[in-house]
Amino acid sequence: MAVIVITGGTAGVGKATALHFAKAGFDVGIIARDEESLHSTEDELRRFGVNACAVHADVADSKAIVDAANEIATRLGAIDVWVNNAMAAVLAPFRTMTPEEFRRVTEVTYLGYVNGTRAALELMVPRDRGVIIQVGSALAYRSIPLQSAYCGAKAAIRGFSDAVRTELMHENSRVEISMVQMPGLNTPQFEWARNKFAWAMRPVPPVFEPEVAASAIFKVAQKPVRELWVGSSTIQSIVGQFFFPGFLDRLVVKKAWEGQMTDSLNAEDRQDYLDRPVNDVHKIHGTFSAEAKNRAARVTSGLPGNVLLGSLAVGALVIARRLITRKK
C-alpha cells in the first residue's frame, strides 16, 4: 500500500488532502504541532480502513522533521509521496511587523518546506523513487500587500524547488518535485493567522474549497508535473505577471488591500498560531463556504509556452504559404 506524508495535516488543505488520500487507500502520515488535533485526525483517517501515523513536530525544526519522517517510515513503510503544506502568516503592512514575526513566518513557510524536502530526499533518493509536492500559491508569482512575509516565502519555495529539481535531473534521479500553485481557499488560515488590524480578514476572491486543492494534489501525486496552476484567478495572476507586472502592481493596491478586509471586528479573545498551536480541534473549512467554489480550472506550467510555440508555428506556416504563393 502506498504511503503519503503531509505536513500541517490537521487542518485546512492539509487535512482535506489527508482524507482524500485515505479515501483512495493510501496509508497516511501527518505532522503538526497540536497534539489533540493530531490524535483526532489520525482517528478520522483510520475510519477509511488505512493505517495512519500522527507525529508531533514543528516544521521549523529540521532535526524534528527528519526524526518524524523516519518514525513514519518505520511505522507505515517506505514513503511514496511527501506533501509540504504547513504554513504561517502575519496579516499586516511590512513596517508594522517585528523582525521576530517576519522570521517566524519564514522559518515555517519557507524553511519548513526546505526541512521537509530534505527529510523526504534522505528516504527517497536511496530508493530512487518518490514524489515531493510543494503546496504553493499564485502569490509565489504575484505578491500582494499585507502578506509580505508569506509572499516572500512562497516565492522562495519556487526558487528552491527549481534548483533542487535540476540537481535531481543532473543525478538522473527518478525522484520528482512538483509545485501546485493555489488560489484563495476557504480554510481557517485567516481565522488563525496573526492579524494586526482590528478588522477580520479574508482571502482575495474568488475563493475555492480546500477539497479543490486536495484533488489537485492527488492528481499531481498520480502524474507528477513541474507545476500545476489551480483556478482561473491563479492562471490569470501568473500569466499577467509575466506580461503586465506594473499594471498588476496598481491593480492590487486597491483590490488586494481592501479585498482582504471584512466588515467584522476581530473577537477580543482571538488566538493566532504563530508561536503556538491554536487550542481547539482543527477544521478543514473557514467561514466563506457560502461563496466558495467546488471546482477549478487546472493547467500545467508548460501550457502557456506550448500555446505560444504553437501560435508561432502556425504563424510561420501562414507566412511560408504566402511566400510560396507569391513565387508561383
N, C-alpha and C positions, 0 to 999 in steps of 0.2 A: 504494500500500500504506500502511496506517495505521501511525503511529509512536507508541510509548509510551516514557516515561522513568520510571525508578524509582530513587529514592534509597535507599541501603542495599540495593542489588540483588544482593549477592554471598552472602547467607546468609539463613536463616530465611524469613520471609514474603516478603521482597524477592526472593530467588532463586526461590522457588516461583512467585511472580507473574510474574517474567520468563519462566520456562519455560512457564507456562500461556499467556501471550500469544504467545510464539514458536510454540507448537504451533498456535495459531489463525491464524497467518500474519502477525502484526504484526512490523514491524521494531522492535528493542528497544535503547534506550539505558539504560545503567546507570551510576550514580555511587556511588563508595565510596572508602575510604581505602587499602585493601590492594591493592598492585599485582599480586601473584601471583594473588589470588582474582579480581580484575577480568579478567585475561587468561584464567584457567581458565573463568570463567562465560561470557565472550564466545565462547570456542570451543564450549562446550556449546550456546549459543543458535544459532550458525551451523549446527549439525548439523541443524536443522529447515529449512534452506534459506532462512532470512531474513537480513537484514542486521543487524549488531549493532555497537554503538559503546560502548566502555567508557572512562570518563573518571575520572581520579583527582582527587578533591576532598573537602574537609571541608565538610559542610553548614553548619557554624557560620560559615563564611567567605562572606559574601554575594556579594562580587565573584567568588570562585571558582565559585560556583554559577551566576551569570549567565553567566560565560565557558563553563562546562560546557554549559549549555543552548544557547548559540549554536553551540558546536562540534558538538553532536549534531544540531541543526537543519541545519547546513551539510552534514554527512556523510550524514544519513538523510532529511532533508526536514522539512516542517512537522510540528510535534508536535501530535498529536491528544489524547493522554491523558498527564497527569503525575501520578505517584503519589508522595506524600511518605510515606516509610516509615522512614527512618533514625532510630535512637533510641539512647539510653544510659540506664543506670540505676545507682544505688548502693543495695544492699540493706543497710539499716541503720536504726536509730532516728534521727530527725532530729537529736537532740542530740549524736550521735557523728559526724555528717557535718561536714566542714570547709566554710567558705564557698566555697572553690575547687571542691570536689566538687559542691556544690549548683549553683554557677554553670555548671559544665561540662555537667551533665545538662540544665539549662535551655537552654543555648546550642545543644545538639544536638537535643534532643527537641522543644523549642518553637520557638526561633528558626530551627532548621533547616527547619521547616515554613514559617515566615514567609519565609525566604530562597528556598525552593523555589517557593512561591506567587508571590512577586514575579517570579522569573525566568520562570515559566510565563506569567504575565499579560502580561509585556512582549512575548511572542511571540504569544499567543493573542488578546489584545484587538484589535490592528490587523486581524486576520483575522476577528474576530467569531465565533470558534468554538473549541471545546476543552472538555475536562473535567479538572478538578483533583480528585483523590481523596486525602483525608486518612485515613491508616490510624490509627484511633483505638482506643479500649478502653472496656470497661464502666467502667474507672477514671476516665474523663472525667466520669462522673456520681457514682460511688460509690467514694470513696477507701478505701484500706486501709492498715494500719500497715506500716512498714518500707520504703515506697516513696514517701515524701512528695514528693521532687523530681519523680519520674516522674508521679505522680498530678496534681501541680500543673501540669506541662507539658501533660498530656493535656486537663485542664480548660481551660487557656489556649487550646489549639488550637481547641477547640469554640467558645469565645467569639470568638476571632479570625475563624474561618471564618464564623460567623453574621454578623459585621459586614461582612466583605468581600462576602459573598453579597448582602446588602441593597444595598451600593453598586453592584454589578453590575446588580442589578434596577432601581435608580434610573436607570442609564445605558441601560437596555433592551439590555444586552449579552446575547448568546447563549452566552457562556462560563459554564459551570456549576461549582459547587463542591459536592462531596458528601463526607460523612464516613461511614466504615464502622467501627462500634464492635465490637471483637473480644472474644472470651472468652479464657481461658487457653490458650496454644498451646504445642505441643511443638517449640520452636525452641531454638537454642543460647544464647538470652538469659541463662538462669540459670547457664550454664557460664562465660560471658564477662563478665557484669556484675560490678562491684566488690562484693565481699561482705565485710562486716566481722564476720561471725560465723565461728566455727570450723567450723560445720556447712554442708554444701552445701544449697542452697535450690532451691525448685521453684515452678511456678505453682500457684495455688489451683485444685483440681479443681472441675468436670470439665475435662479437657484435650482439645484438638482438634488435629488435624494441620494444619500450615501450608497444605496444599492446600485445606482448607476456607476459609481466609482468601483464598487466591488466587482461588478460584471466586467468592466474594462480590465481590471487587474487579472481576473480569471482568464480572460481572452489572451492576454499577453503571456500568462504562465503556460497556456496551451500552445501558443505560437508566438515566440518572442520576436519583437521588432525593436528597432533602435529607439523610437519614441512613438507613443500613441497620444494624439490630442483628442480630448473628450469635450464635447459640447461646442455648439456653433460660436459661442462667445469666446471660448479658448482659441478656436481656429482663427477667428477674426482678429483677436488681440495679437496673436503671434505673427500672422501674415502681415497685419497692419504695421506692426513694429518694424518689420523688415523694410517696408516701403515708406511709411509716413510717421516716423518717430516723433518729430516735432509737433505734428498735428495731434497725436495721441497725448503728448505732454499737456497740451492745452485742454484737451477734452477731459482728461481725468482730474484736472484741477478742481472742476466743479462736480462732475459726475461721480467720481470715486470718493471725493471728500464727503459731500452731502449724501451720496448714495450709501455710505456706511452708517449713517445716523438713523436712529428711530425716534419716535415721539415719546418713548417711555424712559423714565429715570431708572438708574440702577438701584437695586434693593440695598438697603443700608447694611445688611449682613452678607452681602455678596462676597463669595470666595473666588480666588483665582489659583491656577495650578502652577504658577511659575516656579515657586520654590518648594512646594509640597503638593501631593495629590489632593484633589477635591474629595472631601469626605462624604461621598454617597455612592450608591451603586450606579455605575456609569451607564449611559444610554447611547443609542445609535443616532437618534434624530434630535434636531434642535427645535426651535419654535416657529419654523417657517414652512410647515407641511402644507398649509393651505395654498401656497404658491409654488411649491417645489415640483419640478418635473420628474417623471419616472423614466424618460427615455432621452437619449442624447446622440447627436451625430458623432461619429468617430472617424478620424483619418490618421494614417501614419505620417511621420515627418517627411517621408520621401515623396509624398503625393504632390506638393506644390512644385518641387523640382521636376518631377516626371511630367506634370502638366505643362510646365514651361518648355521642357525639351520637346514634348510632343507638339506644342504650338510652333516652336522654331522649325521642327522638321516639316510640319505642314506648310509653313511659310516658305521654306526652301523649295519644296516640291512645286508650289504655285509659281514661284519665281522661275524655276527651271523650265516649267511647262511654257511660260510666256516667252522665255528666251528661245526655246525650240520652235515655237510657233512663229516668231518673228523671222527666224532664219529661213523657214520654209517660204 
